[in-house]
């Protein structure tokens, strides 16, 4: 999760973040070095206490104050309209009810706030999609609930958000069923 191309994706998705940010799927804090100076505070949501423990050094070294505020992206503790941005990287694949999580993201965003996302998911190529569907059950068991075949734009739009920017590509040097990426931003619809 810290290869060069993943760091490049983190840099792009964090670009433009500012103010109060809620990060869904904080993990071990690999996005922290890429937060712009305009970010004043990060509220981290992460279900794995082991990941938070592994992130302690990154949190301590961060220029941005970090507070762990929750465990579940489907039930966010921040108040309505309290975040200038939400950051979600490689998390919608594992959240059991991703539409509910995106609804929560929209709820905590200020009226002019944005969701910044970088997710892997359903590929546009029929042959790759077939492999994603075949491998999905195994991937969920070995990948902590990760789904290979979620249609990320449809999930975001089904939750009432409007995608304002979307770039897609296959990540390099990763087998295609695992490699189709969605990077973008969305605003409350």
Helices and strands as residue ranges (DSSP letters): H 4-14, E 19-24, G 32-34, E 39-45, H 49-61, E 65-70, E 83-89, H 98-108, E 109-120, H 126-142, H 152-158, E 161-170, H 176-179, E 180-188
